[in-house]
Amino acid sequence: MAKDDHLELNGVVRECFPNTTFRVELENGHELLAYLAGKLRKHYIRVLPGDHVRIQISPYDLSRGRIIRRFTKPPKVEETVVEEESAEASESSESTDS
């Protein structure tokens, strides 16, 4: 498996378990178990339930992942999706008015 053969998704920590293991709910609704990456352990980055995180997932086991980043604020990806949906709605209402 090459170094770049992994999926990166955003999610929210739902539950904490021993040994820095967490249950994370992904943006698409799936839940998986994830452990803390070495750099986060090394620098004592604390992850708590409700935190927004980025997960690396191996294509071989989609039920487990590695937390590689903790966000202080929710990622802006969700905001851009909402803006695109509202823009499409306004375009469709303009086309029906004409």
C-alpha positions in Angstrom: 0.0 0.0 0.0 1.4 3.4 -1.0 1.6 6.3 1.3 -1.1 8.2 -0.6 -3.6 5.3 -0.6 -5.9 6.5 2.1 -9.2 8.5 2.3 -9.4 11.7 4.3 -12.8 12.7 5.7 -14.1 15.1 8.3 -16.1 14.0 11.3 -17.2 14.7 14.9 -16.0 12.8 17.9 -19.0 11.1 19.6 -17.5 8.9 22.3 -14.1 8.4 24.1 -12.6 5.0 24.9 -9.4 4.0 26.7 -6.0 4.2 24.9 -6.9 7.3 22.9 -9.6 5.5 20.9 -12.7 7.4 19.8 -16.0 6.7 18.1 -16.3 9.3 15.3 -19.3 10.1 13.2 -18.3 11.1 9.6 -20.1 13.8 7.6 -21.8 11.2 5.5 -23.4 9.6 8.6 -21.1 6.5 9.0 -19.5 5.8 12.4 -16.1 4.3 12.9 -13.4 3.7 15.6 -10.4 6.0 15.3 -7.2 6.3 17.2 -5.0 9.3 17.7 -2.0 9.8 15.4 1.5 9.9 16.8 2.0 13.6 16.3 -1.2 14.4 18.3 0.0 12.1 21.1 3.4 13.6 21.1 2.2 17.1 21.5 -0.5 16.2 23.9 -3.4 17.4 21.7 -6.5 16.8 23.7 -9.6 15.4 21.8 -13.0 15.5 23.5 -16.5 14.5 22.5 -17.9 17.1 20.2 -14.6 18.1 18.6 -14.4 18.3 14.8 -11.6 16.1 13.4 -10.0 14.9 10.1 -9.7 11.2 9.8 -7.4 9.0 7.6 -9.1 5.8 6.5 -7.4 2.8 4.9 -9.2 1.5 1.8 -8.8 -2.1 3.3 -10.7 -1.5 6.5 -13.4 1.2 6.4 -14.5 0.7 10.0 -11.3 2.0 11.6 -9.3 5.2 11.1 -6.6 7.5 12.4 -7.3 11.1 13.7 -4.7 13.3 12.1 -6.1 16.8 12.9 -8.4 18.5 15.4 -10.2 21.6 14.3 -10.8 24.5 16.7 -13.8 25.5 14.6 -15.9 23.3 12.3 -14.2 23.0 8.8 -15.4 25.4 6.2 -16.3 22.6 3.8 -19.8 22.5 5.3 -20.3 26.2 4.8 -19.4 26.1 1.1 -21.9 23.3 0.5 -24.7 25.4 2.1 -23.7 28.4 0.0 -23.8 26.3 -3.2 -27.3 24.9 -2.4 -28.6 28.4 -1.7 -27.1 29.7 -4.9 -28.7 26.9 -6.9 -32.1 27.6 -5.2 -31.9 31.3 -6.1 -30.9 30.5 -9.7 -33.9 28.1 -10.1 -36.3 30.7 -8.6 -35.0 33.3 -11.1 -35.4 31.0 -14.0 -39.1 30.2 -13.0 -39.9 33.9 -12.7 -38.8 34.7 -16.3 
